[in-house]
Amino acid sequence: MPFRTIIEPFRIKTVEPIRHTTREERGAALQTAGYNLFLLKAEDVLIDLLTDSGTGAMSSAQWAGMMQGDESYAGARSFFRFEAAVQEITGLKHVIPTHQGRAAERILFGSTLKPGDIVPNNTHFDTTRANTEYRQAVALDLPIPEGTHPEQLHPFKGNMDLEKLERVLAENPGKAPLVMITVTNNSGGGQPVSMANIRAASELCRRYNVPLFLDACRFAENAWFIKLREDGYADKTPLAIAQEMFSYVDGCTMSAKKDGLANIGGFLAVNDDDLAQRCKNLLILTEGFPTYGGLAGYDLEAIAVGLHEVLDEDYLRYRIRSVAYLGEILTRAGIPIVQPPGGHAIYLDAKAMLPHIPQSEYPAWALGLVLYLEGGIRSVEIGSVMFGHQPDGSEKPAAMELVRLAFPRRVYTQSHVDYLAEVLLHVNQLRQRIRGVRMVEAPSVLRHFTARMAPAHNRLIVD
Ligand SMILES: *Cc1c(COP(=O)(O)O)cnc(C)c1O
């Protein structure tokens, strides 16, 4: 390509206004929301980086596909289009639609796990962990050592620690009904997993006769990183790389709200006939008939088109570049982030940025609140509020205190990112004056969604 500028590879056909608020209004909104960004009204947010899940913009081809949705209860044409799209990429035999990723997890774990079982994963996502623990099984995170050090560089920081995995499988025969690899590793910083790591994990699992599953939410972003960083893949298409990734596994769970480029949906895909039947039985009980699984026919169409568009090279180049661009500005300004930037998000390292706030006062949560107060930006804490509560009721600080700034797909442009960078630089100037928070009330599972918090020292920012 003769020019260096990477542009948004789309033009805008429909716009949705976003609204500025005053700092005073945002302060009041925080109070009303119990100092929990999940409990804000979205209208009071200027740039919403809470999640990249279901928040993307659909293409004109996806909207056109939706008009062709077949809403038949059983055997709808839309299901077969959806099934073909999933099978082309994954090669997996049985494709089971679900309303989103966690439903696929619940159905898979409901069909495979019993109390006391162990599920190794490079790093569990919050709903994956919660669904495992709900079955009274142990969700075991086995990231490589570099994966838990924000400042350490590694091209595939999302990799699974295969030595530890082998030890777990050898020492717990019959206790691990499946192993999972999350691509990209969301809770570990949106970091990719190498093809070599997936291949070796697959060989290991085969040796111990344990099925391997992908938590495939960001399979296309992972494929792009493999193309950029792993020897032998530079000339392969993202589709061919994704196909190889899936060729090493026995099944996958997927949230189509991520790399399905849809606003809702997901699926579970497995090769095993017997497991597929058990999953379908559970599906009928709570989600719906196996050819719609809780989705409308038009949702299945949107996902079928989205799975195709997400593997477009121009899209992936722009997507990964937008995140890296923000990462470079922050790094130049000395703001500590998980390095290198991941695929869908920048993760601020709140422990390094706010060393004066003890983990018991949730530094990442506090930083997220200040980003909103100062600039109207919504982020999410991935730290001790999300992960500190143990199944036995005790409290243990999380390994990292991160603030995730997740980029919705095809929604914001470079000027939005420039604004974001300006706010972050401003908040970095204030960092010594930021104070911690305390928990006022919280449920025992997935507490970050509904916890009510308060400033631990009367104010979030002291003079
Ligand atoms: C989003 C996500 C899920 C859960 O999917 P939902 O559609 O939100 O239910 C599972 N695993 C990972 C890695 C995710 O990012």
The ligand as a Gaussian input file, in Angstrom:
#p B3LYP/6-31G(d) Opt

LIG

0 1
 C      -18.264000     -11.702000      26.452000
 C      -17.534000     -12.933000      26.774000
 C      -18.222000     -14.073000      27.216000
 C      -19.704000     -14.092000      27.502000
 O      -20.486000     -13.715000      26.426000
 P      -21.870000     -12.909000      26.601000
 O      -22.383000     -12.781000      25.227000
 O      -21.542000     -11.604000      27.256000
 O      -22.749000     -13.724000      27.482000
 C      -17.458000     -15.190000      27.456000
 N      -16.133000     -15.205000      27.296000
 C      -15.446000     -14.124000      26.877000
 C      -13.965000     -14.191000      26.670000
 C      -16.122000     -12.946000      26.616000
 O      -15.439000     -11.876000      26.208000

